């Protein structure tokens, strides 16, 4: 079997669509994002002259994420998943990345463990069948105000343990903020992945959840306040997602995260 790995281009997206795993959300918007973002490095694996696998490295500064590592069903259990991971990890080593994170599927977990990734925490995915009447937030929720941009960057880094300015900077104009006594206490970015919500306290975080009024949420297990709120509003637990890390541990505060970005950025 002839195998090669090279960079994904926009012209490859129709072939990438054929790799769509059952039960996953549409992978094409993510790959369009990767192709358009200078800090993302999507790769395709070609076997027998066709795209049979893919994966992406997202470089934030000294940290990175592995994302959308997929192998076509007909080529699984042939070591191609490990080949993609090895290529991405070597790529990140050359960039002197200190920490690599990912969200593992059940099938991917043993592959990542071979590369010395360790389980660090879980996210709970909660959902409800019907949208409730929108609740009035307890804190005032305002459209984005430019003067709070740096405070959003600072709060995001405290919550995530990563410098995600590259991800956030073009999304903030559509975001919302909670302000307490002139200080930012939380923010919500509807257009970023699943709708990122980060807040320093439960009142602000839950106010932003009320503003979002979601049908599905992915929340770190450490955020007891967000989980309690969701369960009290008729959400039920659907599954648990495993977050894994290679390298230096991140100094982060998952209890600040009320709604994650996505499986490819936490």
C-alpha positions as CSV (number, residue, x, y, z in Angstrom):
1,X,0.0,0.0,0.0
2,X,1.5,3.3,-1.1
3,X,1.1,6.0,1.6
4,X,2.0,9.7,1.7
5,X,1.0,12.7,4.0
6,X,0.7,16.2,2.7
7,X,-1.1,19.5,3.4
8,X,-4.8,19.8,2.8
9,X,-5.9,22.5,0.4
10,X,-9.4,23.9,-0.3
11,X,-9.5,21.8,-3.4
12,X,-9.4,18.7,-1.2
13,X,-12.5,19.5,0.8
14,X,-14.9,17.4,-1.3
15,X,-12.7,14.4,-0.8
16,X,-12.4,15.2,2.9
17,X,-16.2,15.2,3.1
18,X,-16.1,11.5,2.3
19,X,-14.3,10.8,5.6
20,X,-17.2,12.2,7.7
21,X,-17.6,9.8,10.7
22,X,-21.0,8.7,11.7
23,X,-22.4,10.6,14.7
24,X,-20.0,13.6,14.3
25,X,-21.1,17.1,13.4
26,X,-20.2,18.2,9.9
27,X,-16.4,18.2,9.6
28,X,-16.3,20.6,6.6
29,X,-16.8,23.9,8.4
30,X,-13.9,22.9,10.7
31,X,-11.6,22.1,7.7
32,X,-12.6,25.4,6.0
33,X,-11.5,27.1,9.2
34,X,-8.2,25.2,9.3
35,X,-7.5,26.1,5.7
36,X,-8.2,29.8,6.3
37,X,-6.3,30.1,9.5
38,X,-2.5,30.6,9.5
39,X,-2.1,28.9,12.8
40,X,-3.8,25.7,11.7
41,X,-2.0,22.9,9.8
42,X,-4.4,20.3,8.3
43,X,-2.9,17.2,6.7
44,X,-4.2,14.5,4.5
45,X,-3.1,10.9,4.3
46,X,-3.2,9.4,0.8
47,X,-3.4,5.6,0.5
48,X,-3.8,3.8,-2.8
49,X,-4.0,7.2,-4.5
50,X,-7.0,8.5,-2.6
51,X,-7.5,10.6,0.6
52,X,-8.0,7.9,3.3
53,X,-7.3,9.9,6.5
54,X,-6.7,13.3,7.9
55,X,-5.7,15.3,10.9
56,X,-4.9,18.8,12.0
57,X,-2.4,20.6,14.3
58,X,-3.6,23.9,15.8
59,X,-0.7,26.0,17.1
60,X,-1.5,28.7,19.7
61,X,1.9,29.7,21.0
62,X,3.8,27.2,23.0
63,X,0.7,25.0,23.2
64,X,-1.2,23.1,20.5
65,X,-4.2,20.9,19.8
66,X,-4.6,17.8,17.7
67,X,-7.9,17.7,15.9
68,X,-10.1,15.7,13.5
69,X,-7.8,12.7,13.3
70,X,-9.9,10.4,11.0
71,X,-9.2,7.3,9.1
72,X,-11.6,5.9,6.4
73,X,-13.3,2.8,7.8
74,X,-11.8,0.6,5.0
75,X,-8.3,1.5,6.1
76,X,-8.7,1.3,9.9
77,X,-6.6,-1.1,12.1
78,X,-3.7,-0.8,9.7
79,X,-1.7,1.7,11.8
80,X,-2.8,4.7,9.7
81,X,-4.2,6.6,12.7
82,X,-0.8,6.2,14.5
83,X,0.9,7.3,11.3
84,X,-1.1,10.6,11.3
85,X,-0.6,11.2,15.0
86,X,3.2,10.6,14.6
87,X,3.4,13.0,11.7
88,X,1.5,15.7,13.7
89,X,3.6,15.2,16.8
90,X,6.8,15.4,14.9
91,X,5.6,18.6,13.2
92,X,4.8,20.1,16.6
93,X,8.1,19.0,18.1
94,X,9.9,21.0,15.3
95,X,7.9,24.0,16.5
96,X,9.0,23.6,20.1
97,X,5.5,23.1,21.4
98,X,5.5,22.3,25.1
99,X,1.9,21.0,25.6
100,X,-0.4,19.2,23.2
101,X,-4.1,18.6,24.0
102,X,-6.9,16.7,22.4
103,X,-10.4,15.3,23.0
104,X,-10.3,11.5,22.5
105,X,-12.9,9.2,21.1
106,X,-13.1,5.7,22.5
107,X,-11.4,4.4,19.4
108,X,-8.7,7.0,19.5
109,X,-7.9,6.6,23.2
110,X,-5.5,3.6,23.0
111,X,-3.7,5.3,20.0
112,X,-3.0,8.4,22.0
113,X,-1.9,6.5,25.0
114,X,0.8,4.9,22.9
115,X,2.1,8.4,22.3
116,X,2.2,9.1,26.1
117,X,-0.9,11.3,26.2
118,X,-2.5,11.2,29.6
119,X,-6.1,11.7,30.7
120,X,-6.5,15.1,32.4
121,X,-10.2,15.7,32.8
122,X,-13.7,15.0,31.3
123,X,-16.4,17.1,29.7
124,X,-20.0,16.3,30.2
125,X,-22.3,16.6,27.2
126,X,-25.8,17.5,28.3
127,X,-28.9,18.0,26.1
128,X,-32.6,18.6,26.2
129,X,-35.3,17.9,23.7
130,X,-37.1,21.3,23.5
131,X,-36.0,24.9,23.9
132,X,-37.4,26.5,27.0
133,X,-38.6,30.1,27.3
134,X,-35.6,32.3,27.5
135,X,-34.8,33.3,31.0
136,X,-33.9,36.8,32.1
137,X,-30.2,36.9,33.1
138,X,-29.4,37.8,36.7
139,X,-26.5,40.0,35.5
140,X,-26.7,42.5,32.8
141,X,-25.5,41.1,29.5
142,X,-24.2,43.6,27.0
143,X,-22.9,43.6,23.4
144,X,-19.1,43.5,23.1
145,X,-17.3,46.7,24.2
146,X,-13.9,47.3,22.6
147,X,-12.3,48.5,25.9
148,X,-12.8,45.0,27.4
149,X,-10.9,43.2,24.6
150,X,-7.6,42.8,26.7
151,X,-9.6,41.7,29.7
152,X,-11.3,39.0,27.6
153,X,-7.9,37.8,26.4
154,X,-6.6,37.7,30.0
155,X,-9.7,35.9,31.4
156,X,-9.5,33.3,28.5
157,X,-5.9,32.6,29.2
158,X,-6.6,32.1,32.9
159,X,-9.5,29.8,32.2
160,X,-7.8,27.8,29.4
161,X,-4.2,28.0,30.4
162,X,-3.4,28.9,26.7
163,X,-2.9,32.0,24.7
164,X,-5.9,31.8,22.3
165,X,-5.8,35.4,21.0
166,X,-5.4,34.1,17.4
167,X,-8.7,32.2,17.8
168,X,-10.6,34.9,19.6
169,X,-9.5,38.2,18.0
170,X,-11.8,38.1,14.9
171,X,-14.8,36.8,16.8
172,X,-15.2,39.4,19.5
173,X,-17.2,41.9,17.6
174,X,-20.1,39.5,17.8
175,X,-19.6,38.6,21.4
176,X,-21.4,39.5,24.7
177,X,-20.0,40.5,28.1
178,X,-21.0,40.6,31.7
179,X,-19.5,43.6,33.6
180,X,-19.5,43.9,37.4
181,X,-18.4,47.2,39.0
182,X,-16.6,48.1,35.8
183,X,-14.7,44.9,35.6
184,X,-15.3,42.0,33.1
185,X,-16.8,39.0,34.8
186,X,-17.6,36.9,31.8
187,X,-18.0,36.7,28.0
188,X,-20.0,34.7,25.4
189,X,-18.9,34.3,21.8
190,X,-21.8,32.7,19.9
191,X,-20.0,32.4,16.6
192,X,-17.0,30.5,18.0
193,X,-17.6,26.7,17.9
194,X,-20.4,25.7,20.2
195,X,-20.6,29.2,21.7
196,X,-17.8,29.7,24.2
197,X,-18.9,31.0,27.6
198,X,-16.3,31.8,30.3
199,X,-16.9,33.5,33.6
200,X,-15.2,34.1,36.9
201,X,-18.4,33.4,39.0
202,X,-21.6,31.4,38.7
203,X,-23.9,34.4,38.6
204,X,-22.1,35.7,35.5
205,X,-21.7,32.3,33.9
206,X,-25.3,31.3,34.4
207,X,-26.5,34.7,33.2
208,X,-24.6,34.1,29.9
209,X,-26.1,30.6,29.7
210,X,-29.5,32.1,30.0
211,X,-28.7,34.5,27.3
212,X,-27.5,31.7,25.1
213,X,-30.5,29.4,25.8
214,X,-28.8,26.3,24.4
215,X,-30.2,22.8,23.6
216,X,-26.8,21.1,24.1
217,X,-23.9,21.9,26.3
218,X,-20.4,20.6,26.8
219,X,-19.1,21.5,30.2
220,X,-15.9,20.5,32.2
221,X,-16.8,18.2,35.0
222,X,-15.1,20.6,37.4
223,X,-17.8,23.3,36.7
224,X,-20.3,22.1,39.3
225,X,-22.4,25.3,39.1
226,X,-22.9,25.0,35.3
227,X,-23.8,21.3,35.5
228,X,-26.2,21.8,38.4
229,X,-27.9,24.6,36.4
230,X,-28.2,22.5,33.3
231,X,-29.7,19.5,35.2
232,X,-32.2,21.8,36.9
233,X,-33.4,23.0,33.6
234,X,-34.2,19.6,32.1
235,X,-30.9,18.7,30.5
236,X,-29.8,15.1,30.7
237,X,-26.3,13.7,30.4
238,X,-25.6,12.2,27.0
239,X,-22.0,11.2,27.2
240,X,-18.6,12.0,28.8
241,X,-15.6,13.2,26.7
242,X,-12.0,12.5,27.7
243,X,-9.5,15.4,27.4
244,X,-5.9,14.2,27.1
245,X,-2.6,16.1,27.3
246,X,1.0,15.4,26.3
247,X,3.9,17.4,27.8
248,X,3.7,20.2,30.4
249,X,0.5,20.4,32.4
250,X,-1.6,23.5,31.8
251,X,-2.3,25.9,34.6
252,X,-6.0,26.4,33.9
253,X,-9.4,26.9,35.6
254,X,-12.0,24.6,34.0
255,X,-14.5,25.7,36.6
256,X,-14.6,29.1,34.6
257,X,-15.8,27.4,31.4
258,X,-19.6,27.2,31.1
259,X,-19.6,26.2,27.4
260,X,-16.6,25.0,25.5
261,X,-15.5,26.0,22.0
262,X,-15.3,22.6,20.4
263,X,-13.6,19.2,20.4
264,X,-10.7,20.7,18.6
265,X,-10.0,23.6,21.0
266,X,-11.5,22.7,24.3
